[in-house]
Every structure is written in C-alpha cells, then in structure tokens.
Amino acid sequence: MRLDESVARRLRSEEYDRWMHNVASTGYCLNPVRLVGSSTTLHEASGEVLSEYSSAREPDGVTFTRCGNRRATRCESCSYEYKGDTWHMIMAGAAGGMKEVPEEVAEHPMVFLTLTAPSFGAVHTTAVDRRTGVCEHGKPRGCRCHHDNDDPQRGDAVCAECYDYVGHVVWQYHAPELWRRFTIRLRRELARSLGLTQRAAARVVRLQFAKVAEFQRRGVVHFHAIIRLDGIHQQLPFPAPPAAVSTDHLVAAIQSAVKKTSVAAAQLPGDARTRTLTWGKQFDVRPIVRREGLDGALSDRAVAAYIAKYATKATEDLEPTGAGRDHIKRIKSTVRELAAVVDPEGPYEQLHRWDGMLGFRGHFSTKSRRYSVTLGSLRGARRTWRLQHLLAKTKPTEEIRPDEVLIIGSWAYAGMGWLTNGDKALAREAADAARQWRHDRARDRNTPPTERSTT
C-alpha cells in the first residue's frame, strides 16, 4: 500500500480519534513497543475492581508503549523524556530545593570536571596544528588547515596509517575501569589534601558525583561530571561537610588524582606491547557558581543542562552527513578484527558486542548512590501520578491511596513500531506539532507580554 493511501485509510477510520489518543499516550514515540494482553486494577484491601483494561478494545487490537530509547537519533520523544529526567537528577544534586533534596546542598563544595582521552594520532580540528614536517607516509604531522564545527572532516585522522586505532579501542574498552580507578584514587588524594588518613577522612567527608560520557568527534569518549562533597550523618541524607573542608581541597585532590590514575590494559593476542592507560593531558576542573540569579556557563543550572544534553548523544551524532566517515568505519572494523582473535574467555571476551559503540562498554549516565534522586524514582513518580489520575476518575468521592492499589496484568510482546508507514508518518507529524507547541509555549513564558506577536 502506498504511503498516501495508508495515511488516508487511517484518517478515514472511525477509530482515528482513539488511535491518535494512543499516539499521544506514548509521548509521540517514533518506534513504540506493541503489546497484547489485559490488566485489572483492584483495591487491595477489599478486592473491589476499580478498572479493567484490554488491548483487544484498542484500534488494531494492540497497546502501544514507549520504546524508552535515550538516543535522540533513534527516538526524539523518548530522548527528550530521558534528557528531562537526567536534568532533574543532576539539578537536584547540584542546586537542591527539588525532588526531596534540600537547598542547603548547593552550599557544599562542588566542581564541574571534564576528563578526556589521550592522543592516538593527529586529527583534523578547528584549531591549526603548528607542527611541521611529514610522517613516513607523506602526510602532515598535524592538521594545518581550519575546519568549521560542522565540517564532516573534523575529527578524522590526518594519517590513518599513523593513527593508533588499536590503542584507541583498547583505551575505550577500559574507560569505565579508568573512571572507577579515578574515584578510588580521588578518595585517597582527598584524604591527603585534608591532612588525614583515608580511614579518618571517610568518617568526616563523602564523595558524591553524577557523570555522563560524550563521544568526541574523533570517536572517543570523554567524561563530564559534577563532584560534590557531603558530610557524614546517620539521620540526614545530605549532610554538609565540616566547615574546614573547602572546594580548594576538592580541586587539589582531583588534579592530583587525574595525573596519578592509570590502568594496565590486558595484552591482546599477538601484541607484545604493554599498554598503561591514563587520562589525556587536557582536563578541566572548576568550581560551580551558585550565586542567586546567575545563569552563566558554570552556574548549577547551566551545568545540569549541559550534562543532560550529552546523556542522549550516541555514535550516530559523529556522522552528521549520514554518509559514514572512514575514520569511524575504521574504528568499528578494528573492534571487529580484535574481537575475532581474542580469547573467548579472556579480558576482551565481550568486545564483539560493542562495535556499534566503538568499543565503549560503559553506561552513558551514572551517579553515586547518594548524589540525588534516581531515574527510577522519577519514573515511579510518573506512574503514581497516572494512578492517582485513574483513581480520581473511578472513585472521585473516596480517598484511595496509590499504595492501596494492586494491578494484575498479563502481557505479551507483539512487535516494535507503528503498524504501517502511514501510521508512522502521522505519528511523526503529531510529534513535530507537539514539539512546536512546547517550543512556542516556552518562548511565550520567557517573552514579556508587550513583545509577543498578536498575529
């Protein structure tokens, strides 16, 4: 069936309004999960049935739910929700005053840290490399030309033969372990900065952090993190550290820990090299500004938005033209080549799973347990809100708490995506309209009434 015929068929359907309601209920997801089954909502104490639901009553006999993909290139709607949740999680721990995190947490010593990977060879950048001469393959030793930010060549190796693709993949594969070692080293360096033993420091101060990974244009991750110092208290979830503990202590500890952290990478079959993995020489650590009314580059609000933005990026963002960069293809092929020769029970046994992520096997968003709220708790709050909304409709005169409700369901997976290309096109158009409405609403909130258009 042609696209226009498929669209027209849905528009003429008697169940169109109900179908469009289902599109909205998925948050305008581009690739929703299709489910078949039913559920019953009960009052747990009395056994009274509050509501019943079955996918058989829906158009096409299926129920749609979000795909939940965090990548903006895969589903902009679900990515938007994930980004919002990440922002709330980050912001709660940075500024407080929301999500059950007290405002006083903003007064704790806190910094914004960026850690990069070392160089694996010269790449094309926006800055001109002043190195002279050529390599053994006749290519310049550095990029001698200027590239705009949207230049598709930016990030590619100047000489692919000189670039250490194996070292790139090995570092990327071990990056999560390098971060873990860094957090361990940081606690030691913090104790040294405070003039205490590590055991004594653990009794007075605790490290908290929230971190995201971002792919640089050269195809390697670097990390952005908010690192905060809390005190120790049995009753308080976010106690302040002693007054003598300052941001300067934290900055000094981080600077020392970055330089001292290393990981000895396991040897690859047929490779006699011993690789000691470290962070790149370019790292940045700066205190977060928390003066009221300030919204600069290092304000808590700006940092939270910056980190949340990169939590939804992916390797697809490295190829803005969609044509596929040779540099990225070379990294992926290196992952596959190494995965083909490694010991299936050795330290690189999972490498074959990560060619799509260029060898990176870590989480893109992580946090320490006591930094702030969890993403799961934010999703749970939405489920509770929906349940309260249901109770308000079914039992408007009775007070039934969500924790008194029991939901019994039986569901089966029926596939992914909208059933036809026409349905997908309509869902995409509805999503674009919803995003435009959201954009206009945000613009109007930030525009004085006298400056708004009356047309």
C-alpha positions in Angstrom: 0.0 0.0 0.0 1.3 3.4 -0.9 2.1 6.0 1.8 -0.7 8.4 0.9 -3.2 5.5 0.7 -2.1 4.3 4.1 -2.4 7.8 5.6 -5.9 8.3 4.1 -7.1 5.0 5.4 -6.2 5.9 8.9 -7.7 9.4 8.7 -11.0 7.9 7.4 -11.1 5.3 10.1 -13.9 5.5 12.7 -11.3 4.8 15.4 -8.9 7.6 14.3 -9.5 9.7 17.4 -8.9 6.8 19.7 -5.8 5.9 17.7 -4.4 9.4 17.9 -5.1 9.4 21.7 -2.9 6.3 21.9 -0.2 8.2 19.9 -0.3 10.9 22.4 -0.2 8.5 25.3 3.1 7.1 24.1 4.5 10.6 24.2 4.6 10.6 20.4 7.2 7.8 20.4 8.7 7.1 17.0 9.2 3.4 17.5 6.8 2.2 20.2 6.6 -1.3 21.6 3.4 -3.2 20.7 1.8 -5.3 23.4 -1.2 -7.6 23.7 -2.9 -8.5 26.9 -5.0 -7.1 29.7 -4.8 -5.7 33.3 -7.1 -5.3 36.2 -6.8 -2.6 38.9 -8.0 -3.7 42.3 -8.4 -2.1 45.8 -6.1 -4.5 47.6 -7.9 -4.4 51.0 -11.5 -5.0 49.7 -10.8 -6.7 46.4 -13.0 -4.3 44.6 -12.3 -3.9 40.9 -11.5 -0.3 40.1 -10.9 -0.6 36.4 -10.2 -3.2 33.7 -8.3 -2.7 30.5 -7.7 -4.9 27.5 -5.7 -4.3 24.3 -8.5 -6.1 22.4 -10.6 -2.9 22.7 -7.9 -0.8 21.1 -7.6 0.0 17.4 -5.8 -2.9 15.6 -6.1 -4.9 18.9 -2.7 -3.8 20.3 -1.5 -1.5 23.1 1.5 0.9 22.4 4.0 1.9 25.0 7.2 4.0 24.7 10.4 2.4 23.3 12.4 4.3 26.0 15.5 4.8 23.8 17.7 7.5 25.2 19.3 8.3 21.8 17.9 11.4 20.1 18.8 9.9 16.7 16.6 6.9 17.4 13.6 8.5 19.1 13.4 12.2 19.8 10.4 11.9 22.0 11.8 9.3 24.4 15.2 11.0 24.3 13.5 14.3 25.4 12.0 12.5 28.4 15.3 10.8 29.3 17.1 14.2 29.0 14.5 15.8 31.2 14.8 13.1 33.9 18.6 13.4 33.7 18.3 17.1 34.1 16.2 16.8 37.2 18.5 14.1 38.7 21.6 16.3 38.0 19.9 19.6 39.0 18.6 18.2 42.3 22.1 17.2 43.4 23.7 20.5 42.2 21.2 23.1 43.4 18.8 21.3 45.8 15.4 22.6 46.6 13.7 19.9 44.5 12.9 16.2 44.4 13.3 15.9 48.3 16.9 17.3 48.1 17.3 20.3 50.4 18.5 23.7 49.1 21.5 23.6 51.5 23.2 21.0 49.3 24.1 23.9 46.9 26.5 25.2 49.6 28.6 22.0 49.6 32.0 22.1 47.9 31.2 21.2 44.3 33.1 21.3 41.0 32.5 20.6 37.3 35.1 18.2 35.9 35.9 17.2 32.3 38.2 14.3 31.6 39.4 13.5 28.1 41.3 10.6 26.4 44.9 10.8 25.4 46.0 11.4 21.8 46.2 8.4 19.5 47.3 10.4 16.5 46.8 13.8 14.8 43.2 14.6 13.8 41.6 17.4 11.9 40.4 20.1 14.4 39.0 23.6 14.5 42.5 24.8 15.6 45.5 24.9 13.4 48.3 22.5 14.4 51.7 24.2 14.2 53.7 21.0 13.9 55.9 20.9 10.8 57.2 18.1 8.7 55.5 15.0 7.3 55.1 11.5 8.6 56.6 8.4 7.0 53.5 8.1 4.8 54.0 11.6 3.4 51.1 13.2 5.4 51.4 16.3 7.6 52.2 15.6 11.3 49.3 17.8 12.3 46.2 19.5 10.8 47.4 22.7 9.2 44.0 23.9 7.9 41.0 25.4 9.7 37.8 23.4 10.0 34.4 24.7 10.9 32.4 22.9 13.6 30.1 21.4 11.0 32.9 20.3 8.7 32.4 16.5 8.1 36.2 16.0 8.1 36.6 17.4 11.6 37.8 14.6 13.9 39.2 12.4 11.2 42.8 11.1 11.4 45.2 13.2 9.5 47.1 10.0 8.6 45.0 6.8 9.1 48.2 4.7 8.8 49.9 6.5 11.7 46.7 6.7 13.9 46.8 4.1 16.7 43.4 2.5 16.2 44.2 -0.5 18.3 45.2 1.8 21.2 42.1 3.8 20.7 39.8 0.7 21.0 41.8 -0.6 24.0 41.5 2.7 25.9 37.8 3.0 25.0 37.1 -0.6 26.2 38.9 0.2 29.6 37.5 3.7 30.0 34.8 2.6 32.6 37.5 0.9 34.7 39.7 4.0 34.4 36.9 6.1 35.8 36.4 3.6 38.7 40.1 3.7 39.5 39.9 7.5 39.4 37.2 7.6 42.0 39.2 5.3 44.3 42.3 7.5 43.8 40.3 10.6 44.4 39.3 9.5 47.9 42.9 8.9 48.7 44.1 12.2 47.4 41.2 14.0 49.2 42.4 12.5 52.5 45.9 13.6 51.7 44.6 17.1 50.9 42.9 17.3 54.2 45.9 16.0 56.1 44.1 12.9 57.2 44.4 9.1 56.8 41.9 7.6 54.3 40.1 5.9 57.2 39.8 9.2 59.2 38.7 11.1 56.1 35.9 8.6 55.4 34.5 9.4 58.9 34.0 13.1 58.1 33.5 13.5 54.3 31.9 11.6 51.5 32.3 12.0 47.7 29.2 12.2 45.5 29.1 12.5 41.8 27.0 12.4 38.6 28.7 11.7 35.4 27.9 11.3 31.7 30.0 10.1 28.8 30.2 12.1 25.5 31.7 11.0 22.2 34.1 13.4 20.8 34.3 13.9 17.0 37.4 11.7 16.8 35.3 8.8 18.1 36.5 8.5 21.7 34.6 9.3 24.9 35.3 11.9 27.4 33.5 12.4 30.7 31.7 15.3 32.2 30.9 15.1 36.0 29.7 17.1 38.9 31.6 16.1 42.0 30.3 17.2 45.4 31.5 16.7 49.0 29.0 15.8 51.7 29.4 15.2 55.4 28.6 12.1 57.4 25.4 11.9 59.5 23.3 9.0 60.5 19.9 10.8 60.2 20.5 13.3 57.5 20.6 12.1 53.8 22.5 15.2 52.6 24.7 16.4 55.5 27.1 19.3 54.9 30.8 18.6 55.3 32.8 20.2 58.1 33.4 23.9 57.6 37.1 23.3 57.3 36.6 21.2 54.1 36.6 23.6 51.1 36.3 23.5 47.4 40.0 24.1 47.2 40.6 20.8 48.9 38.4 19.0 46.3 40.1 20.8 43.3 43.6 19.9 44.6 42.6 16.3 45.2 41.1 16.0 41.7 44.1 17.5 40.0 46.4 15.0 41.7 44.1 12.0 41.2 43.8 12.7 37.4 47.5 12.6 37.0 48.1 9.5 39.1 45.3 7.3 37.8 46.2 4.5 35.4 45.1 1.1 34.3 47.3 -1.7 33.0 45.5 -3.0 29.9 45.4 -6.7 29.3 47.6 -7.8 26.4 46.0 -8.6 23.1 46.8 -11.9 21.3 49.9 -11.4 19.2 50.6 -7.9 20.7 53.7 -7.7 22.8 53.0 -4.1 23.9 52.2 -3.3 27.5 49.7 -0.5 27.5 49.3 1.7 30.5 46.1 3.7 30.1 45.8 7.2 31.5 43.6 10.3 31.1 44.5 12.9 28.4 46.6 15.9 29.3 43.7 18.2 28.7 41.3 18.1 31.6 39.4 20.8 33.3 38.1 21.2 36.9 36.3 24.4 38.0 34.1 25.3 40.9 30.4 25.6 40.1 29.0 29.1 40.6 25.9 29.2 42.9 25.1 32.9 43.3 21.4 33.6 43.1 20.2 34.9 39.8 23.4 34.0 37.9 23.0 31.8 34.9 26.5 31.7 33.4 28.5 28.9 31.9 29.3 27.4 35.3 26.1 28.0 37.1 24.4 24.9 38.6 21.5 25.3 36.1 23.8 25.6 33.0 26.0 22.7 34.1 22.9 20.4 34.7 21.5 21.3 31.2 25.0 20.7 29.6 25.4 17.3 31.2 21.8 16.2 30.4 22.2 17.1 26.8 25.2 14.8 26.4 23.4 11.9 28.1 21.3 11.5 25.0 24.1 11.6 22.4 25.3 8.5 20.5 27.8 7.4 17.9 25.3 8.4 15.2 26.0 12.0 16.1 29.6 11.6 14.9 28.3 11.3 11.3 26.3 14.5 10.7 26.2 13.9 6.9 24.8 10.4 7.2 27.3 9.2 4.6 29.5 7.4 7.1 33.0 8.7 7.9 36.0 6.5 7.0 37.6 7.2 10.4 34.5 5.9 12.3 34.3 2.9 10.0 38.0 2.2 10.7 37.4 2.2 14.5 34.4 -0.2 14.1 36.4 -2.5 11.9 39.3 -2.5 14.4 36.8 -3.6 17.1 35.6 -6.4 14.9 39.1 -7.5 14.0 40.3 -7.6 17.6 37.1 -9.4 18.7 37.8 -12.1 16.1 41.1 -13.0 17.6 40.7 -12.5 21.4 40.4 -15.4 23.8 36.6 -16.1 24.3 37.2 -16.4 28.0 39.8 -13.7 28.3 39.5 -10.0 29.4 38.2 -8.9 26.0 35.6 -11.6 25.7 32.7 -9.0 25.4 34.5 -6.8 22.8 32.4 -8.2 19.9 29.3 -6.7 21.5 30.5 -3.1 21.4 31.5 -2.4 17.8 28.4 -0.2 17.4 29.7 1.9 20.4 33.3 2.0 19.1 34.4 -0.3 21.9 32.9 1.7 24.7 31.1 -0.7 27.1 30.2 1.7 29.9 27.0 3.4 30.9 26.4 6.9 29.4 24.9 8.2 32.6 26.0 7.2 36.1 25.9 8.6 39.6 26.9 7.7 43.1 24.1 6.3 45.3 23.6 9.4 47.5 24.1 12.1 44.9 20.4 12.8 44.5 17.2 11.0 43.3 17.4 8.1 40.9 15.9 7.9 37.4 13.8 5.0 38.6 12.2 7.2 41.3 11.3 9.8 38.7 9.7 7.2 36.5 7.9 5.8 39.6 6.6 9.3 40.4 5.0 9.5 36.9 3.4 6.0 37.4 2.0 7.2 40.7 0.6 10.4 39.1 -1.1 8.3 36.4 -2.6 6.0 39.0 -3.9 9.0 41.1 -5.5 10.4 37.9 -7.2 7.0 37.3 -8.4 6.9 40.9 -9.8 10.4 40.6 -11.9 9.3 37.7 -13.1 5.9 39.0 -13.5 6.9 42.7 -13.9 10.7 42.8 -15.6 10.7 46.2 -13.4 8.2 48.0 -9.8 8.6 49.2 -7.8 5.6 48.0 -4.0 5.9 48.2 -1.9 4.6 45.3 -0.2 2.2 47.7 -3.6 0.6 48.4 -4.0 -0.4 44.8 -3.0 -3.7 43.2 -2.6 -4.1 39.4 -2.7 -7.6 38.0 -1.8 -7.9 34.3 -0.8 -10.4 31.7 1.1 -9.0 28.7 2.9 -10.4 25.6 5.3 -8.7 23.2 3.8 -8.3 19.8 6.5 -6.3 17.9 8.1 -2.9 17.6 6.9 0.2 15.7 3.7 1.5 14.1 1.8 -1.0 12.0 2.1 0.9 8.7 4.2 3.6 7.1 1.1 5.8 7.1 0.7 5.4 10.8 4.4 6.2 11.3 4.1 9.3 9.1 1.0 10.6 11.1 2.7 9.9 14.4 5.8 11.8 13.2 3.7 14.8 12.2 1.9 14.8 15.5 5.2 14.6 17.3 6.5 17.6 15.3 3.4 19.6 16.1 3.7 18.7 19.8 7.3 19.8 19.9 6.5 23.1 18.1 3.7 23.7 20.7 6.1 23.0 23.5 8.7 25.4 21.9 6.2 28.2 21.4 4.9 27.8 25.0 8.4 28.0 26.4 9.1 31.1 24.2 6.0 32.8 25.4 6.9 32.1 29.1 10.2 33.9 28.5 8.9 36.8 26.4 7.2 39.9 28.0 3.5 40.2 27.0 4.2 43.6 25.3 6.7 41.9 22.9 4.5 39.0 21.9 3.1 38.9 18.4 -0.6 39.5 18.1 -0.9 37.9 14.6 
